[in-house]
Amino acid sequence: MTSNPLQNPLLFIDLNNFAAYPTLAVGYLIRSLRLANHSVELLSPLALGVPAFARDHEENWKDQLLRRLYFSSHPVLNKFHDSLRNVHSKWLSRPHPLMIKEVHQAIAKRPAAILISAYLSQYEMCVEIGKAAKAAGIPVLLGGPFFNLAKVTDEWLNIDGINAIVGGEVDFTLPDIVDTLQEGGDLSRHKGVFLAGGKAGDMIPPLKELDQLPTPDFTDFPWDKYPHPIIPTMTGRGCSWGACTFCGDVVSANGRTFRSRGVKSVLKELAEQSKTHKSKDFIFLDIKLNSDLAVWNGLIDHFQEVVPGGRWIGTVHVNHKGDNGLSAARLKDAKKAGLTRISFGLESASQTLLDEMKKGTTIEDCSEFLFAAHEAGISVRTSMMQGFPGETVDDLRQTNAFLRKHFDALDRVRLSLFKPLPNTPFDRLYQRQPEKYTSLKQFKWDYRLARGLYRYHPNRAKDYRKEKRELLKLVYAINRKPLTDDAQQFNGMM
Ligand code: SF4
């Protein structure tokens, strides 16, 4: 089926405002719709002047104060903690007035249908869009990375004015789904589509034919508003390790099971996108860029052939078993190939905790990797987690000692509190043996936000709180370090 050329364009609303580069998934879907002759217009918050939320921005005393409040478990502060956090997260997720105004104006032009790409913090904005679309009689389809989880989707299906939710990789099937939406047909005949009242299409399996994906279309994104033109790309979906008990990425729509595009199609896309967008800088959004060593090594060996003078950043997993592609020699080659910044999940420097998380890494390997990457001249960023179930004061001491030892080698640390996520191995472990998790008090799921809420008990002990304060101090000191010019241009991108 092809679209009616006389029809008004589809309105694609990309609510993602967490990155200073185009949204990769939206680029794929827009290309797919255009290949099927759909006319599409994109509405993106940044284009309207809504400020982007920057990760790893330049920190100052206010960030440290907020961090101390956020991580605090002092008995007195605890009383206000939940309400403070609620106010903060509501403030972050509030619909921006500019966005609301623009959505109303766009709906007044009567698009053929509305497609929304949303994160789970954007419920209120989706309510706003649903209301306006319903009043105008325009059908709406909602999608996002976690709508493949039935319990999460159930919570969102009650938004008035949303016809259906898409939960899965629909890169090749979205045009057909949109046709059915416009015709008022039965959407449940499409895989991965959920409807209010419990009706749904069959589950959609992970997409296998990644090498047949077209080049994403980023031409509608506000390139002039980005601080630096960086092109997002992905060499594969999922993670070849996929076992970390806390990991929500590998249960998301795109992250289920590991699939690689193969190096040939990746290199072809790099050359094409660099030419189209007149930029030589790339961010690889793979959750584990060294999942397929043929691709990882292919990038190191050929990136400069397809994008001479180009630079790139990505996230790797320092996996312990077998070759992980991260030897000192390979990292030096990677630097020569343009790898400017690398991110990895350290999580904790306690081996006991890492094993409990099924992280598949050792502290010695992480240490070697860190020193080797730094020595090669690559800026290193890591993500860490505080409050993983069972974390003790001794685990925190080991982590602090590790951060002191690797202070010079680490450029940025992103520290978060442990967040239980539905459908992860943690969810299953908790259901099987809730009594094992004595440290998690008052545990309950919030499926609208797809996260578990709890109080962490050891937080109250004085020596634990002292080590935690030390951890926050170290993180702040690392995040205040000046960056090289190259690394600075990529700061806040992952
Ligand atoms: S290595 Fe990273 S992406 Fe893979 S399962 Fe672990 S946390 Fe998730």
Boltz pocket constraint, residues with backbone or C-beta under 6 A from the ligand:
constraints:
  - pocket:
      binder: B
      contacts: [[A, 239], [A, 240], [A, 241], [A, 242], [A, 243], [A, 244], [A, 247], [A, 248], [A, 249], [A, 250], [A, 287], [A, 288], [A, 317], [A, 345], [A, 358], [A, 359]]
      max_distance: 6.0
